[in-house]
Amino acid sequence: MTLDRNTTVGAFVLGGVALAVAAAVMFGNFSLFSRSVAAVVVFQDSIAGLSVGAPVTFRGVPIGSVTGISIKYQPSTNTAYIPVRVRLEVARTIIANVGSPDAAFDVEDLVKRGLRAQLQTQSFVTGQAQIDLDFDPRSPEDMHPGIANLPEIPTRASAFQKAREQLQDLPLRELAGNANNALKALTELADGLEKTLPAVLESLKVTSDRSGDTMQAATGAIKTLQARLEPVLANLDSTLTKVNTLAVTGNQQLNQRGADLHTLLSNANQAVTQARDVLNEAKDFGSSRAATRQNVDSLLRDLAAAAASLRGFTADIEQNPQLLLTGRGTSK
């Protein structure tokens, strides 16, 4: 009876151990039946949230897990390093155009091609972290020989670390001092405005009232001037109309007198021509008719004088046509 009881207990214990191993193999990070590659990632900053068993991903795809975390301190440089050992499953990382499965994940070669590790937050709620791998040839290849005997994957700064480094580079104290000085200046300005602003507002109110009175006075003056100018403008319009009419009438009279003058000159020219003809006929008289000849000569002299007077009058009219209207007595 005792033997059967011990046998039952032993079988139960063996079954529990078998179930635990099976669960660890199926749901855990153990790879008893798959080949893996070990590597190390060396951190110098805080790795808060990263623990053994944390996943290792490549752009979010799980390819391994963290197997160990330790601390290496170098007294000569007073520097502490945190080497994190990782195990990468070869079966999940197949490189195209490579014939041998053994070359599926050559850490050293991939590091030369730009493979870098980065610490990322896995959950903001729990604060758990993970290691994510990616290619970034522009990131420097900072290696730490002598820290571990495994192939090392260089790290690159995360977005949070870059932001923290940029914040550390900022002159926060100087900025805070400048902000404090600016705040003091604003406070002094506000105090000064509080003291002087009422007087300024009162002055602006008085100036506005005076400006309104000046505008009203100017408006009244403009209206008065407009009322006084309206009769003057009406008289001026009437005068300009009369002057225009007079100018038109004078132009018409000048044109008419010019036609009369032309007729007069034509008649005078004919008279002079006839006088010349008479003179030529008078030359044929003999000396016996001296008295007649003297009369003819006297007539010719009178005609010549009349012709000279007409020529002079014609010349004066051509130079100053207004003589037809005003006469010689008013001309200057």
C-alpha positions in Angstrom: 0.0 0.0 0.0 2.9 2.3 0.8 4.6 1.4 -2.4 1.5 2.3 -4.5 1.2 5.6 -2.7 4.9 6.5 -3.4 4.5 5.5 -7.0 1.4 7.7 -7.4 3.1 10.7 -5.9 6.2 10.2 -8.0 4.2 9.9 -11.2 2.3 13.0 -10.3 5.5 15.0 -9.7 7.0 13.8 -13.0 3.8 14.8 -14.8 3.9 18.3 -13.4 7.6 18.7 -14.3 6.8 17.5 -17.9 3.9 19.9 -18.2 6.1 22.8 -16.9 8.8 22.0 -19.5 6.3 21.7 -22.3 4.7 25.1 -21.3 8.2 26.7 -21.1 9.0 25.3 -24.6 5.8 26.3 -26.2 5.0 29.6 -24.5 8.4 30.7 -23.2 11.5 32.1 -24.8 13.4 28.8 -24.8 14.6 27.4 -28.1 15.5 23.9 -27.3 14.9 22.7 -30.9 16.0 25.7 -32.9 19.5 27.1 -33.5 20.2 30.6 -32.2 22.9 33.3 -32.3 24.1 35.1 -29.2 25.2 38.7 -29.2 25.6 41.6 -26.8 24.3 45.2 -26.8 26.2 47.6 -24.5 24.3 50.5 -23.1 25.7 53.5 -21.1 22.5 55.2 -20.2 19.6 54.0 -18.1 17.7 50.9 -19.4 14.8 51.2 -17.0 12.0 48.8 -17.9 14.3 46.3 -19.7 14.4 42.9 -18.0 15.5 39.4 -18.8 13.0 37.8 -21.2 12.2 41.1 -22.9 11.6 40.7 -26.6 14.2 41.6 -29.3 12.5 42.8 -32.5 13.5 43.9 -36.0 11.1 46.7 -36.9 8.5 45.3 -34.6 9.0 41.6 -35.7 10.1 39.4 -32.8 13.4 37.6 -33.6 14.8 36.9 -30.1 14.9 37.8 -26.4 17.1 39.2 -23.7 18.9 36.5 -21.8 21.0 38.4 -19.3 21.8 41.9 -18.0 25.0 42.8 -16.1 27.1 45.8 -15.2 30.8 46.4 -16.1 32.6 49.2 -14.3 36.0 50.6 -15.4 37.8 52.4 -12.6 40.4 53.9 -14.9 37.7 55.9 -16.8 35.1 56.0 -14.0 32.6 54.7 -16.5 29.8 52.1 -16.0 28.6 50.0 -18.9 25.5 47.8 -19.0 26.1 44.8 -21.4 22.8 43.1 -22.3 23.1 39.6 -23.8 20.5 38.7 -26.4 19.7 35.5 -28.2 18.6 35.8 -31.9 16.7 32.9 -33.5 18.2 32.1 -36.8 15.0 30.4 -38.1 13.2 33.8 -38.0 16.0 35.8 -39.8 16.5 34.5 -43.4 18.8 36.6 -45.6 17.9 36.4 -49.3 20.4 35.0 -51.9 22.4 33.3 -49.2 22.8 29.6 -49.9 24.0 28.3 -46.5 21.5 28.5 -43.6 24.5 28.9 -41.3 25.1 32.4 -42.8 21.5 33.5 -42.2 22.5 35.9 -39.3 26.2 36.9 -39.3 26.2 39.6 -36.6 29.6 41.1 -37.5 28.7 41.3 -41.2 25.3 42.8 -40.5 26.9 45.4 -38.1 29.2 46.4 -40.9 26.2 46.9 -43.1 24.6 49.2 -40.5 22.7 47.0 -38.1 22.0 49.0 -34.9 20.1 48.4 -31.6 17.8 50.8 -30.0 16.0 50.8 -26.6 12.3 51.3 -27.0 9.3 51.5 -24.7 7.2 48.4 -25.1 4.2 49.7 -23.0 3.7 53.2 -21.6 1.3 51.8 -19.0 3.7 49.2 -17.5 6.9 50.9 -18.5 8.4 47.8 -19.9 11.0 48.2 -22.6 12.4 46.1 -25.5 15.3 46.2 -27.9 14.6 46.9 -31.5 17.1 46.3 -34.4 17.2 48.1 -37.6 19.7 49.2 -40.3 21.1 52.8 -39.9 24.5 53.2 -41.7 24.5 56.9 -40.8 24.6 56.0 -37.1 28.2 55.8 -35.7 29.6 52.4 -35.0 30.5 52.8 -31.3 32.0 49.5 -30.1 33.2 48.5 -26.6 35.9 45.8 -27.0 36.7 43.9 -23.8 33.2 44.3 -22.3 32.0 40.9 -23.5 33.2 37.9 -25.5 30.1 37.9 -27.8 29.6 39.8 -31.1 28.5 43.3 -30.2 25.6 45.2 -31.9 26.2 49.0 -31.6 23.4 51.1 -30.2 21.8 54.2 -31.5 20.0 56.9 -29.5 16.3 56.7 -29.4 14.0 59.7 -30.1 13.6 60.3 -26.3 17.3 60.2 -25.7 17.9 62.6 -28.6 15.3 65.0 -27.2 16.9 64.7 -23.8 20.4 65.4 -25.2 19.0 68.5 -27.1 17.4 69.7 -23.8 20.7 69.2 -22.0 22.5 71.2 -24.6 20.1 74.1 -24.1 21.2 76.9 -21.8 18.2 76.5 -19.5 19.6 78.7 -16.7 20.4 81.5 -19.1 17.0 81.1 -20.7 15.3 81.2 -17.3 17.3 84.3 -16.4 16.3 86.0 -19.6 12.7 85.0 -19.0 12.9 86.3 -15.5 14.4 89.6 -16.6 11.8 89.9 -19.3 9.1 89.3 -16.8 10.5 92.0 -14.5 10.6 94.4 -17.4 7.0 93.6 -18.3 6.0 94.1 -14.6 7.8 97.5 -14.5 6.2 98.5 -17.8 2.8 97.5 -16.5 3.3 99.5 -13.3 4.4 102.5 -15.4 1.4 102.2 -17.6 -0.9 101.9 -14.7 0.4 105.3 -13.4 0.6 107.2 -16.7 -2.2 105.6 -18.6 -5.1 107.6 -16.9 -3.4 110.9 -17.6 -2.8 109.8 -21.2 -6.4 108.7 -21.6 -7.7 112.0 -20.1 -5.4 114.0 -22.6 -6.7 111.9 -25.5 -10.3 112.6 -24.4 -9.6 116.4 -24.2 -7.9 116.3 -27.6 -10.8 114.3 -29.1 -13.3 116.8 -27.8 -11.3 119.7 -29.2 -10.9 118.0 -32.5 -14.7 117.6 -32.6 -15.3 121.3 -31.9 -12.7 122.2 -34.5 -14.5 120.0 -37.1 -17.8 121.5 -36.3 -16.4 125.1 -36.6 -14.7 124.2 -39.9 -17.9 122.7 -41.2 -19.9 125.8 -40.3 -17.2 128.1 -41.9 -17.3 126.0 -45.1 -21.1 126.2 -45.3 -21.0 130.0 -44.8 -18.3 130.4 -47.5 -20.4 128.2 -49.8 -23.5 130.4 -49.2 -21.5 133.6 -49.9 -19.8 132.2 -53.0 -23.0 131.0 -54.7 -24.2 134.5 -55.8 -20.7 135.4 -56.9 -20.4 132.3 -58.9 -23.9 133.0 -60.5 -22.8 136.6 -61.4 -19.5 135.3 -62.8 -21.4 132.8 -64.9 -23.6 135.5 -66.3 -20.7 137.8 -67.0 -18.8 135.1 -68.8 -21.9 134.5 -70.9 -22.2 138.1 -71.9 -18.5 138.3 -72.7 -18.8 135.3 -74.9 -21.8 136.9 -76.7 -19.9 140.2 -77.1 -16.9 138.4 -78.6 -19.1 136.5 -81.1 -20.8 139.8 -82.1 -17.5 141.6 -82.5 -16.1 138.8 -84.6 -19.2 139.1 -86.8 -18.8 142.9 -87.2 -15.1 142.5 -87.9 -15.9 140.0 -90.7 -18.6 142.4 -92.1 -16.4 145.5 -92.0 -13.6 143.5 -93.6 -15.9 142.7 -96.5 -16.8 146.5 -96.8 -13.1 147.5 -96.6 -12.3 145.0 -99.4 -15.0 146.6 -101.6 -13.8 150.1 -100.8 -10.2 149.2 -101.7 -11.4 147.6 -104.9 -13.3 150.8 -105.9 -10.3 153.0 -105.0 -8.0 150.8 -107.1 -10.4 151.2 -110.0 -10.5 155.0 -109.4 -6.7 155.2 -109.5 -6.6 153.1 -112.7 -9.2 155.4 -114.3 -7.2 158.5 -113.1 -4.1 157.1 -114.7 -5.9 156.6 -118.0 -7.2 160.1 -117.8 -3.6 161.3 -117.1 -2.4 159.5 -120.2 -5.1 161.0 -122.3 -4.3 164.4 -120.8 -0.7 164.2 -121.9 -1.9 164.4 -125.5 -3.1 168.0 -125.0 -1.0 170.6 -126.6 0.7 173.5 -124.9 -2.1 175.7 -126.3 -4.3 174.1 -123.7 -2.2 174.8 -120.7 -5.1 175.9 -118.5 -6.9 172.6 -119.1 -3.7 170.7 -118.4 -3.2 172.6 -115.1 -6.7 171.5 -114.1 -6.0 168.0 -115.0 -2.7 168.1 -113.1 -4.5 169.5 -110.1 -7.1 166.7 -110.4 -4.4 164.1 -110.6 -2.7 165.5 -107.6 -5.9 165.3 -105.6 -6.5 161.8 -106.8 -2.9 160.8 -105.9 -3.4 162.3 -102.4 -6.7 160.5 -102.0 -5.0 157.3 -103.1 -2.2 157.8 -100.6 -4.7 158.4 -97.8 -6.5 155.2 -98.8 -3.3 153.3 -98.8 -2.4 154.6 -95.4 -5.8 153.8 -94.0 -5.7 150.4 -95.5 -2.3 149.7 -93.9 -3.7 150.9 -90.5 -6.7 148.7 -90.9 -4.5 145.7 -91.7 -2.4 146.2 -88.7 -5.2 147.0 -86.3 -8.7 145.9 -87.5 -10.3 147.3 -84.4 -10.0 150.8 -85.9 -13.2 150.0 -87.9 -15.0 149.8 -84.5 -13.1 152.3 -82.3 -11.8 154.8 -84.8 -8.4 156.5 -84.9 -9.1 158.8 -81.9 -9.0 155.8 -79.4 -6.2 153.8 -80.9 -2.8 154.0 -79.2 
